[in-house]
Amino acid sequence: MKILLLLLPLFSFSAWSAGPLEYTEEELNPPVEEVLIKKPEKYLRHESMIYDLNTDLGIKDQRQYTGTDRNRFSLALHLSAGYEHFSELIGLEGTYMFRTKKYDQIFWGAQFFRHQAHFDAISQNPTIGGAQSEASFPRPTDVKDTVLGFGPGVGYRFKLLLDFFTTENMFETVDVFINTVQLTESYLSENYRGYGLSTNYGIHKRAGQSYFYGGKFSYNVASVTRAPIGTESKSERSLSLGWLSVAFELGFFY
């Protein structure tokens, strides 16, 4: 026993002089499957493991963890949300988003859209103003105008309502964009320019490792102004725009 007590300080010094423990590369960067097994409630809260079906073997293989998604590109076809007047607004939208590494659920990016719409589907004829104001040029309700928009935005991908369903390949998204907007008004042959805001809520299904499809609601508001005629004030030559649309969206992650 005395010999062991005398040797104990020597062992302690040897362990200290050997330096800190060295970890293997696998211990420092464990595979995704191991992380998910240890902390599934954390890492699968808003993410999933997506599988491709091997039709030759009849099994699922090539697992893809959606937490590694970094870029998203999508195209959407928009229609008016008025169920009796779908054709009053028809348009296309393209969106590119990239995912931050620090805040995993946040996407940043930009959108571009081009819609053709009846005037009364996106605005109203002003009723107050002077002789040269917008109120003196009432448009027919079926006049078709063109709306262009482009701007940066931020999005968030999550699972909230989908918690009530047993699904691994469906997600919800919320996006907000600040846009530069141009209205080409065909009745007066005038161009109106200004700024607007787009907010989207969508539900998408992951069709394999990369591709997804789904639907979304898009609410848009904007204020646009044309060039002055004579001594018009800005308020006399401005229009307020607003519309709600539904869209079918198709895209992919990479």
TASULQUI-V18120 format. One record per backbone hydrogen bond with DSSP energy under -1.0 kcal/mol. NH is the residue of the N-H (numbers start at 1). CO is the residue of the C=O. Records with the same first field share a line. If there is no record, write none. Layout:
NH = CO + CO
//
This chain:
5 = 1
6 = 2
7 = 3
8 = 4
11 = 7
12 = 8
13 = 9
14 = 10
15 = 11
16 = 12
17 = 13
18 = 14
19 = 16
28 = 24
29 = 25
35 = 31
36 = 32
37 = 33
38 = 34
39 = 35
43 = 39
44 = 40
50 = 64
52 = 61
54 = 59
55 = 53
58 = 54
59 = 54
61 = 52
64 = 50
66 = 48
68 = 65
69 = 66
72 = 97
73 = 252
74 = 95
75 = 250
76 = 93
77 = 248
78 = 91
79 = 246
80 = 86 + 89
81 = 244
85 = 82
88 = 85
89 = 86
90 = 116
91 = 78
92 = 114
93 = 76
94 = 112
95 = 74
96 = 110
97 = 72
98 = 108
99 = 70
100 = 106
106 = 103
107 = 155
108 = 98
109 = 153
110 = 96
111 = 151
112 = 94
113 = 149
114 = 92
115 = 147
116 = 90
117 = 145
118 = 88
119 = 143
120 = 141
121 = 118
122 = 119
123 = 119
133 = 130
134 = 236
136 = 133
137 = 134
143 = 140
145 = 117
146 = 184
147 = 115
148 = 182
149 = 113
150 = 180
151 = 111
153 = 109
154 = 176
155 = 107
156 = 174
157 = 105
158 = 172
163 = 160
164 = 161
165 = 162
167 = 165
171 = 204
172 = 158
173 = 202
174 = 156
175 = 200
176 = 154
177 = 198
178 = 152
179 = 196
180 = 150
181 = 194
182 = 148
183 = 192
184 = 146
185 = 190
190 = 185
192 = 183
193 = 225
194 = 181
195 = 223
196 = 179
197 = 221
198 = 177
199 = 219
200 = 175
201 = 217
202 = 173
203 = 215
204 = 171
205 = 213
206 = 169
207 = 211
212 = 251
213 = 205
214 = 249
215 = 203
216 = 247
217 = 201
218 = 245
219 = 199
220 = 243
221 = 197
222 = 241
223 = 195
224 = 239
225 = 193
226 = 237
237 = 234
239 = 224
241 = 222
242 = 122
243 = 220
245 = 218
246 = 79
247 = 216
248 = 77
249 = 214
250 = 75
251 = 212
252 = 73
253 = 210
254 = 71
//
